[in-house]
């Protein structure tokens, strides 16, 4: 079995640095493979490597490596204590002294040159060391460009320019690091949600222990005002719990004995005794964090393109700089110093920082912010797809409806009475996971119908049609009318009752044996109160088509849809037919999203450009099957997802345009000599800062769910 270790990283300043660090770690002899997740600031290593070896590989960027399992709280160093900031400050002091000396004694005076040289060496030591190392290895990145520019400036006597470039570059790096830390903070707040310790009840006494030492079956005590440390089931007590950490909704939820509670949620009122059902690494919040980190590591198509472009861009800039520095003096009679200086300016302008971070900083911010709003987006690729969606298909049960159907009618067409019918139906459906099965079981429980005297065998589910089982030796079937119509006779009287129920929006199930139809059970599922409002909002957002896909009868589907602003309805579909319907809609409308429960809609979710699951808290199926999960089972989050996807795409496009156009403008200004070295680095820093600030606008987009009744 391969040895896999995961580490958290501190001090990871830029996307280029992440790529270099990954390459350095892979070069360690005992490491088989390594991957740096720049968005989440994490390193995954396959093989063996000590902390010292890893930190040595990241020494060029001052990277600190911390094992993921280490629970000690990592306090952020104050601004004035960070080594990079201290050296930048000392460099600034020497730079200021150099300017004073230049004013008093002239730029060519030995003291002035020494002060500027000291500023350059102190502030640029790490940059120059890394740049020279990369140059020797023929690794071309921003460190290489800046190193050549600074050394070149010194060689032609432009010590002041070199010192200013180093200082401004240090400021640019600090701003980039700060902004990426801000973008990652959404995820960090999620990580910090769950308590590090729990109060465990053992032998009637309370013990405060680390959550890693709590095992499944332990009982923990959660007092009012405390966060719940582990996933579990309430044994004793009543309270209300704020589940905003997971769902994004701050309205407390009532909890009593038998209810599930989740790590990281807040106990508001009474004390609760909770039996632990999952280890700390398996809790719902842990799964969410893992999924978000994996999502941030996924490179979106735009990011992949930018990364590929950057690989060729840096060498191209070096060739352009060489051309500018040598061709005019050699062939056009230009002055060497003038054109070498302009060539160095091209190198500084060509620094790809703003371009490289234009996509990842926006995606990291968007995914982290969405997670805080109770929406899981599993990667930048899906975020980009969401931004291009023009049509959305919806499953009916559990998506447009509440998903808690209730039995409303029981009609017998045989000698069996209603209770006997319900008893047989419940015995079959007890083996099923279909939402309608739960309605029958709830009704049987409410009528106190016991199933203990029934022997059930040979159960089988018929996807999209119903189920069958042998009950006390007799084979029974329960499901759609179409399950029976081909083999058994359905009288006109039966058809009339079936049609009457369907026109009322009810779902009809027939119960029968191998010879006849025994009776009818009608089930009704209420529309979500905000379903119409959500569909109207989506239409206002420019979603041109909203389609309902359901396995229900046409009459039932029409009755349900009559109060919804849908553009199309497809009824009586089997799961595989929903998959076909999605493919057909893609050919008609282009990119399409499918919204379902993640269980019965798995094929359709997979076929859609983006699969969106309505996920009750803790449902592993929704977390695993969909590309996007609405954790609070709140349809009202859907417009937020669309807005976030579109805004992220706009911001990425704006970022690329800002970075590229400013570079082109700066390059044009170099030719007539209007751009100095310090102006070039200032332009690059400005582009980087604009890209970062533009991306952080995504933090202002909230996922408030407006529940409006129509």
C-alpha positions in Angstrom: 0.0 0.0 0.0 1.4 3.4 -1.0 2.5 5.8 1.8 0.4 8.9 1.4 0.9 12.0 3.6 -1.0 15.3 3.6 0.4 18.6 4.9 -0.9 22.1 5.3 1.3 24.9 4.0 2.0 28.4 5.4 3.7 31.1 3.4 2.7 29.8 0.0 2.7 33.1 -1.9 1.8 32.5 -5.5 0.8 30.0 -8.2 4.2 30.0 -9.8 5.8 29.3 -6.4 3.3 26.4 -5.9 4.4 24.9 -9.2 8.1 25.3 -8.3 7.6 23.9 -4.8 5.8 20.8 -6.3 8.7 20.3 -8.7 11.2 20.5 -5.9 9.3 18.0 -3.7 9.1 15.6 -6.6 12.9 15.8 -7.0 13.4 14.3 -3.4 14.7 10.8 -4.0 12.3 9.0 -1.6 9.2 10.8 -3.0 7.3 8.9 -5.7 4.8 11.7 -6.5 3.6 15.0 -5.0 0.8 17.5 -5.7 0.4 21.0 -4.4 -3.2 22.3 -3.9 -2.6 26.1 -4.2 -6.2 27.0 -3.5 -6.3 25.1 -0.2 -2.6 25.5 0.6 -2.0 21.8 1.0 0.6 19.3 -0.1 0.0 15.6 -0.8 3.1 13.4 -0.9 3.3 9.8 -2.1 6.4 8.2 -0.5 8.7 9.3 2.3 9.9 12.8 3.1 10.7 14.5 6.4 9.4 17.9 7.4 13.0 19.3 7.1 13.3 18.0 3.5 9.9 19.4 2.5 10.7 22.8 4.1 14.1 22.8 2.4 12.3 22.3 -0.9 10.1 25.3 -0.1 12.8 27.5 1.4 12.9 29.7 -1.7 9.4 30.9 -0.7 9.7 30.6 3.1 7.1 27.8 3.1 6.3 26.2 6.5 5.0 22.6 6.3 2.6 21.3 9.0 1.2 17.7 9.1 -2.6 17.7 8.4 -3.2 15.6 11.5 -1.5 18.1 13.8 -4.4 19.8 15.7 -2.4 22.5 17.3 -3.8 25.9 16.5 -1.5 27.7 14.1 -1.5 31.4 15.2 -0.7 33.8 12.4 2.4 35.8 12.9 1.9 39.6 13.3 2.7 41.6 10.2 5.8 43.1 11.7 7.2 39.7 12.7 7.0 38.0 9.3 10.5 37.5 7.9 9.6 38.6 4.4 8.0 41.8 5.7 11.0 42.6 8.0 13.5 42.3 5.2 11.2 44.4 3.0 11.1 47.1 5.7 14.9 47.1 6.1 15.2 47.2 2.3 12.9 50.2 2.3 15.0 52.0 4.9 18.2 51.6 2.8 16.3 52.6 -0.3 15.1 55.8 1.5 18.7 56.5 2.7 19.9 55.9 -0.9 17.5 58.6 -2.1 18.7 61.0 0.5 22.3 60.3 -0.4 21.5 60.7 -4.1 19.9 64.1 -3.3 22.9 65.2 -1.2 25.8 63.7 -3.0 24.5 62.4 -6.4 23.5 59.1 -7.8 27.0 58.1 -8.8 28.6 58.7 -5.4 30.0 55.5 -3.8 27.9 55.9 -0.6 24.7 56.2 -2.7 25.5 53.1 -4.8 26.3 51.1 -1.6 23.0 52.1 0.0 21.0 51.1 -3.1 23.1 47.9 -3.4 22.4 47.1 0.2 18.6 47.7 -0.3 18.7 45.4 -3.4 20.6 42.6 -1.7 18.7 42.6 1.6 15.2 42.9 0.0 16.0 40.6 -3.0 18.2 38.0 -1.4 15.6 35.2 -1.6 14.5 36.4 -5.1 18.0 36.5 -6.4 19.0 33.1 -4.9 15.9 31.4 -6.4 16.2 33.2 -9.7 19.9 32.3 -10.2 19.2 28.7 -9.2 16.3 28.5 -11.7 18.4 30.2 -14.4 21.2 27.6 -14.0 18.5 24.8 -14.4 16.9 26.6 -17.3 13.7 27.0 -15.4 12.0 30.2 -16.6 9.5 31.8 -14.3 8.9 35.2 -12.7 11.9 34.7 -10.3 14.1 34.2 -13.4 12.7 37.3 -15.1 13.1 39.6 -12.1 16.6 38.3 -11.2 17.9 39.0 -14.8 16.3 42.5 -14.6 17.8 43.4 -11.2 21.3 42.0 -12.1 21.1 43.7 -15.5 20.2 47.0 -13.9 23.2 46.8 -11.6 25.5 45.9 -14.5 24.5 49.1 -16.4 24.8 51.2 -13.3 21.1 51.6 -12.6 21.4 50.7 -8.9 18.5 52.9 -7.9 16.2 51.3 -10.5 17.2 47.8 -9.3 16.5 48.6 -5.7 13.1 50.1 -6.5 12.2 47.0 -8.5 13.1 44.7 -5.6 11.2 46.8 -3.1 8.0 47.0 -5.2 8.2 43.3 -6.1 8.3 42.5 -2.3 5.2 44.7 -1.8 3.5 42.9 -4.8 4.3 39.5 -3.3 3.0 40.6 0.1 -0.3 41.8 -1.4 -0.7 38.6 -3.4 -0.1 36.5 -0.3 -2.5 38.5 1.8 -5.2 38.3 -0.9 -4.8 34.6 -1.3 -5.0 34.1 2.4 -8.2 36.2 2.4 -9.6 34.0 -0.4 -8.7 30.8 1.6 -10.2 32.2 4.8 -13.7 31.0 3.8 -12.4 27.4 3.9 -10.3 28.0 7.0 -13.5 29.3 8.9 -15.1 26.0 7.8 -12.2 24.0 9.2 -12.4 25.9 12.5 -16.1 25.3 12.9 -15.9 22.0 14.6 -14.6 22.0 18.3 -11.2 20.3 19.0 -12.4 18.8 22.2 -15.6 17.0 23.4 -17.2 16.4 26.8 -17.6 12.6 27.1 -19.8 10.9 29.7 -18.1 7.8 31.1 -19.3 6.1 34.3 -21.5 9.0 35.3 -18.5 11.4 35.1 -17.6 14.1 32.5 -14.2 14.0 30.8 -12.9 16.6 28.3 -11.0 14.7 25.6 -9.6 15.4 22.1 -12.1 14.6 19.4 -9.6 12.2 17.9 -10.0 10.1 21.0 -13.8 9.9 20.8 -15.1 6.6 19.4 -18.4 5.5 17.8 -20.8 4.6 20.6 -19.4 7.2 23.1 -21.9 9.6 24.7 -21.0 13.3 24.6 -22.6 16.1 26.6 -23.4 19.3 24.8 -24.4 22.2 27.0 -26.4 25.3 25.8 -24.2 27.7 23.8 -21.6 25.0 22.9 -20.8 23.6 19.5 -21.5 20.0 18.9 -18.2 18.2 18.5 -19.3 15.0 16.7 -22.0 13.6 14.4 -24.5 11.6 16.4 -28.0 10.9 17.6 -29.7 12.6 20.5 -30.2 10.2 23.4 -31.7 12.6 26.0 -32.7 16.3 26.1 -34.5 18.8 23.9 -33.0 21.8 22.3 -32.8 23.9 19.1 -29.6 23.7 17.0 -28.2 26.3 14.6 -27.0 24.4 11.5 -25.8 27.5 9.6 -22.2 26.1 9.5 -23.4 23.3 7.2 -26.6 24.6 5.5 -26.0 28.3 5.5 -29.4 28.9 7.2 -29.3 30.5 10.6 -32.9 29.5 11.7 -32.5 27.0 14.6 -33.9 23.5 14.1 -35.7 21.7 17.0 -33.9 18.5 18.2 -35.2 15.8 20.5 -34.4 12.2 21.3 -33.8 10.2 18.1 -32.8 13.2 16.0 -29.5 13.4 14.2 -27.1 16.3 15.0 -23.8 17.3 13.3 -20.4 18.4 14.2 -19.8 22.1 14.0 -23.4 23.1 14.6 -24.4 25.2 17.6 -26.6 24.0 20.5 -28.8 27.0 21.3 -31.0 26.1 24.3 -31.1 22.9 26.4 -28.4 20.4 27.2 -28.2 17.3 24.9 -26.7 13.9 25.4 -25.6 12.6 22.1 -24.5 9.1 21.0 -21.6 9.4 18.6 -22.2 7.7 15.2 -19.1 8.7 13.3 -15.4 9.2 13.9 -14.0 12.7 13.6 -12.6 12.1 10.1 -16.0 10.8 8.9 -18.2 13.6 10.1 -20.4 15.5 7.6 -18.3 18.7 8.1 -15.1 16.7 7.5 -16.5 15.4 4.3 -17.6 18.9 3.2 -14.1 20.3 3.9 -12.5 17.4 2.0 -14.7 18.0 -1.0 -14.1 21.7 -1.0 -10.4 21.2 -0.8 -10.5 18.7 -3.7 -12.7 21.2 -5.6 -10.2 24.0 -5.1 -7.4 21.8 -6.4 -9.3 21.0 -9.6 -8.1 23.2 -12.5 -10.9 24.7 -14.5 -10.6 24.7 -18.3 -9.8 28.4 -18.3 -7.1 27.9 -15.7 -5.6 25.0 -17.7 -5.4 27.2 -20.7 -3.8 30.1 -18.8 -1.3 27.7 -17.2 -0.3 26.3 -20.7 -0.1 29.8 -22.1 2.1 31.0 -19.2 4.6 28.1 -19.9 5.3 29.6 -23.3 4.7 33.2 -22.3 7.8 33.5 -20.0 10.3 32.2 -22.5 8.7 34.3 -25.2 9.1 37.4 -23.0 12.8 36.6 -22.6 13.3 36.3 -26.3 11.5 39.7 -26.9 13.6 41.3 -24.2 16.8 39.9 -25.9 15.5 41.2 -29.2 14.8 44.7 -27.8 18.2 44.8 -26.0 20.4 43.7 -29.0 18.8 44.3 -32.4 18.5 48.2 -32.2 22.2 48.6 -31.1 23.5 46.0 -33.6 21.5 46.9 -36.6 20.0 50.3 -36.1 22.8 52.2 -34.5 21.0 52.5 -31.1 22.9 53.1 -27.8 23.6 49.9 -25.9 22.8 51.2 -22.5 19.5 52.7 -23.6 18.3 49.5 -25.3 19.6 47.1 -22.7 17.7 49.1 -20.2 14.6 48.8 -22.3 15.1 45.1 -22.7 15.3 44.8 -18.9 12.1 46.7 -18.7 10.5 44.2 -21.0 11.5 41.4 -18.5 9.9 43.2 -15.6 6.7 44.0 -17.6 6.6 40.3 -18.7 6.3 39.0 -15.1 3.2 36.7 -15.4 1.9 37.0 -11.8 -1.4 38.7 -12.6 -2.1 36.4 -15.6 -1.3 33.2 -13.6 -3.5 34.0 -10.6 -6.4 35.5 -12.7 -8.4 32.3 -12.6 -7.4 30.4 -9.4 -8.0 33.3 -7.0 -11.5 33.7 -8.4 -12.3 30.0 -8.2 -10.8 29.6 -4.7 -12.9 32.5 -3.5 -16.1 31.4 -5.1 -15.9 27.7 -4.0 -15.0 28.7 -0.4 -17.8 31.3 -0.2 -20.3 28.9 -1.6 -19.4 26.3 1.0 -20.1 28.9 3.7 -23.5 29.4 2.2 -24.3 25.7 2.3 -23.5 25.0 -1.4 -20.8 22.5 -2.4 -19.3 23.0 -5.8 -16.9 20.1 -6.6 -14.5 22.0 -8.9 -13.7 25.0 -11.0 -14.8 23.1 -14.2 -18.4 22.8 -12.8 -18.3 26.5 -11.7 -17.5 27.5 -15.3 -20.2 25.2 -16.7 -22.8 26.7 -14.3 -21.9 30.1 -15.7 -22.9 28.9 -19.2 -26.1 27.1 -18.3 -29.2 28.1 -20.4 -31.7 25.4 -19.4 -32.4 23.5 -16.1 -34.3 20.2 -15.8 -35.9 19.3 -12.5 -37.0 16.0 -11.0 -40.4 16.3 -9.3 -40.3 14.2 -6.1 -38.1 15.8 -3.5 -37.0 18.6 -5.8 -40.0 20.6 -6.8 -42.0 18.9 -4.0 -41.0 18.5 -0.4 -40.2 14.8 -0.8 -42.3 13.7 2.2 -45.4 12.2 0.5 -48.4 11.1 2.5 -51.0 8.4 1.8 -54.4 10.1 1.1 -56.6 7.4 -0.4 -56.9 3.6 -0.1 -59.4 1.9 -2.4 -59.9 -1.9 -2.4 -61.0 -3.6 -5.6 -61.1 -7.0 -3.9 -62.1 -8.8 -0.7 -59.1 -7.2 1.1 -60.0 -4.2 3.3 -57.8 -1.0 3.4 -55.7 -2.1 6.4 -55.0 -5.5 4.9 -53.9 -3.9 1.7 -51.7 -1.4 3.5 -50.1 -4.2 5.5 -49.1 -6.2 2.4 -47.9 -3.0 0.7 -45.8 -2.0 3.8 -44.3 -5.5 3.9 -43.0 -5.1 0.3 -42.0 -1.4 0.6 -40.0 -2.0 3.8 -37.3 -3.3 1.6 -37.4 -0.3 -0.8 -35.6 3.1 -0.7 -38.1 4.9 -2.9 -39.7 8.1 -1.3 -43.2 6.7 -1.9 -42.3 3.6 0.1 -41.7 5.8 3.2 -45.2 7.3 2.8 -46.7 3.8 3.0 -44.6 2.8 6.0 -45.5 6.0 7.8 -49.2 5.4 7.2 -48.9 1.8 8.4 -47.1 3.0 11.6 -49.7 5.7 12.2 -52.5 3.0 12.0 -50.4 0.8 14.3 -50.2 -2.0 11.8 -47.8 -4.8 12.8 -45.7 -6.6 10.2 -44.3 -9.2 12.5 -46.5 -12.0 11.3 -45.6 -11.6 7.7 -42.8 -13.6 6.0 -41.2 -11.6 3.1 -38.9 -13.1 0.5 -37.8 -12.7 -3.1 -38.0 -8.9 -3.0 -37.0 -7.1 -6.2 -37.2 -3.5 -7.3 -38.3 -2.7 -10.9 -36.6 0.6 -11.7 -39.2 3.3 -12.5 -42.1 0.9 -12.2 -42.5 -0.5 -8.7 -41.5 -3.5 -6.6 -42.5 -7.1 -5.9 -42.0 -9.6 -3.1 -43.4 -12.9 -1.9 -45.5 -12.3 1.3 -46.5 -15.4 3.2 -46.0 -17.5 0.1 -48.0 -15.3 -2.3 -46.3 -13.1 -4.9 -47.5 -9.5 -4.7 -46.7 -6.5 -6.9 -47.0 -2.8 -6.1 -46.3 0.1 -8.5 -47.6 2.2 -11.4 -50.7 1.3 -13.2 -48.6 0.6 -16.3 -46.9 -2.2 -14.4 -50.3 -4.1 -14.4 -52.0 -2.9 -17.5 -50.1 -5.2 -19.9 -50.7 -8.4 -17.8 -53.8 -7.8 -15.7 -57.2 -6.4 -16.5 -58.0 -2.9 -15.2 -61.8 -2.2 -15.3 -63.3 1.1 -16.4 -64.4 1.7 -12.7 -60.8 1.3 -11.6 -59.5 3.6 -14.4 -62.0 6.3 -13.4 -60.8 6.3 -9.8 -57.2 6.3 -11.0 -57.8 9.2 -13.3 -59.7 11.1 -10.7 -56.8 10.9 -8.2 -54.2 11.8 -10.9 -56.1 14.9 -11.9 -55.8 16.0 -8.3 -52.0 15.8 -8.5 -51.8 12.5 -6.6 -49.5 9.6 -7.5 -51.3 6.3 -7.9 -49.9 2.9 -6.9 -51.8 -0.3 -7.6 -51.4 -3.5 -5.4 -52.0 -6.8 -7.1 -51.0 -10.5 -7.1 -50.3 -12.6 -10.1 -54.0 -12.9 -11.1 -55.7 -9.6 -10.4 -55.5 -6.0 -9.2 -56.4 -5.9 -5.5 -56.6 -2.2 -4.9 -55.3 1.4 -5.3 -53.2 3.5 -2.9 -53.0 7.3 -3.7 -50.1 9.4 -2.4 -49.8 13.2 -2.4 -46.6 15.2 -2.2 -46.8 19.0 -1.5 -45.0 21.5 -3.7 -42.2 23.3 -2.0 -43.5 26.7 -0.9 -40.7 28.5 -2.8 -40.7 26.4 -6.0 -42.7 28.9 -8.1 -40.6 31.8 -6.8 -37.4 30.0 -7.6 -38.5 29.1 -11.2 -39.6 32.7 -11.8 -36.2 34.0 -10.4 -34.4 31.6 -12.8 -36.4 33.0 -15.7 -35.5 36.5 -14.7 -31.8 35.4 -14.6 -32.1 34.4 -18.3 -32.6 30.6 -17.9 -34.7 30.1 -21.1 -36.0 26.6 -20.3 -37.1 25.0 -17.1 -38.3 21.4 -17.6 -39.9 18.9 -15.2 -38.8 15.3 -15.7 -40.9 12.8 -13.7 -41.9 9.1 -13.7 -45.4 10.1 -12.6 -48.5 9.8 -14.9 -49.1 12.7 -17.3 -52.2 13.8 -15.5 -50.4 13.9 -12.1 -47.5 15.8 -13.6 -49.9 18.3 -15.3 -51.8 18.9 -12.0 -48.5 19.5 -10.1 -47.1 21.7 -12.8 -50.2 23.8 -13.2 -49.1 26.3 -10.5 -45.5 26.4 -11.7 -43.9 28.6 -14.4 -42.3 25.6 -16.3 -41.6 25.7 -20.0 -42.0 21.9 -20.5 -43.1 18.7 -18.8 -41.9 15.2 -19.6 -43.9 12.5 -17.7 -43.9 8.7 -17.3 -40.2 8.5 -17.7 -38.0 5.6 -16.4 -34.6 6.5 -15.0 -32.9 5.6 -18.3 -35.5 7.7 -20.2 -34.6 10.7 -18.1 -31.0 10.2 -19.2 -32.2 10.1 -22.8 -34.3 13.2 -22.2 -31.3 15.1 -20.9 -29.3 14.2 -24.0 -32.1 15.4 -26.3 -32.4 18.7 -24.3 -28.7 19.2 -24.7 -29.0 19.0 -28.5 -31.9 21.4 -28.4 -30.7 24.0 -25.8 -27.0 23.5 -25.4 -25.7 23.4 -21.8 -28.2 22.0 -19.3 -28.2 21.4 -15.5 -30.2 18.6 -13.9 -31.6 19.1 -10.3 -32.6 15.9 -8.5 -32.2 14.0 -5.2 -29.0 12.2 -6.2 -30.5 8.7 -5.7 -33.1 7.9 -8.4 -31.7 10.5 -10.8 -28.0 9.4 -10.9 -28.0 8.7 -14.7 -29.7 12.0 -15.5 -27.3 13.9 -13.1 -24.4 12.2 -14.8 -25.6 13.0 -18.3 -26.2 16.7 -17.6 -23.4 19.3 -18.0 -23.9 20.0 -14.3 -25.7 17.6 -11.9 -27.2 19.4 -8.8 -28.4 17.4 -5.9 -30.8 18.4 -3.2 -28.9 17.1 -0.2 -30.4 16.6 3.2 -27.6 17.1 5.8 -25.4 14.0 6.0 -26.7 12.2 2.9 -23.6 10.6 1.5 -25.3 9.7 -1.8 -25.9 13.4 -2.7 -22.3 14.2 -1.8 -20.9 11.5 -4.0 -23.2 11.6 -7.1 -23.6 15.3 -7.9 -21.3 18.0 -9.2 -23.1 20.6 -6.9 -24.9 19.8 -3.7 -27.5 22.1 -2.0 -26.7 21.0 1.6 -29.7 22.4 3.3 -32.2 20.7 0.9 -33.1 24.3 0.0 -34.2 24.9 -3.6 -33.9 28.6 -2.9 -30.1 28.3 -3.2 -30.4 27.4 -6.9 -30.6 31.1 -8.2 -27.5 31.8 -6.0 -25.6 29.0 -7.6 -26.4 30.4 -11.1 -25.5 34.0 -10.1 -22.2 32.8 -8.5 -21.3 30.8 -11.6 -22.0 33.7 -13.9 -20.3 36.3 -11.7 -17.2 34.0 -11.4 -17.0 33.7 -15.2 -17.3 37.4 -15.7 -14.6 38.1 -13.1 -12.2 35.5 -14.6 -12.7 37.1 -18.0 -12.2 40.6 -16.5 -9.1 39.4 -14.7 -7.5 38.0 -17.9 -8.4 41.1 -19.8 -6.9 43.4 -17.1 -3.7 41.3 -16.9 -3.2 41.0 -20.7 -4.2 44.6 -21.7 -2.0 46.2 -19.1 0.9 44.1 -20.2 0.4 45.1 -23.9 0.0 48.8 -23.0 3.2 48.7 -20.9 5.1 46.9 -23.7 4.0 49.6 -26.2 5.2 52.3 -23.8 8.7 50.7 -23.6 9.6 51.3 -27.3 9.7 55.1 -27.2 11.4 54.9 -23.7 8.4 56.2 -21.7 8.5 53.3 -19.2 11.2 53.0 -16.6 12.0 49.8 -14.6 10.3 51.0 -11.5 7.2 52.0 -13.5 7.2 48.6 -15.1 7.1 46.7 -11.8 4.6 49.2 -10.5 2.4 48.4 -13.5 2.8 44.7 -12.9 2.0 45.1 -9.2 -1.1 47.2 -10.1 -2.3 44.5 -12.5 -1.9 41.9 -9.8 -3.6 44.0 -7.2 -6.6 44.8 -9.6 -7.0 41.0 -10.3 -7.0 40.1 -6.6 -9.4 42.9 -5.6 -11.7 42.1 -8.5 -11.8 38.4 -7.4 -12.5 39.2 -3.8 -15.8 40.9 -5.0 -17.2 37.4 -5.0 -17.2 37.4 -1.2 -20.0 40.0 -1.3 -22.4 37.6 -3.1 -24.6 35.9 -0.5 -26.9 32.9 -0.7 -29.8 34.3 1.1 -32.8 32.1 0.4 -36.0 34.2 -0.1 -38.9 31.9 0.5 -41.9 33.6 -1.2 -45.3 31.9 -1.5 -47.2 32.2 -4.8 
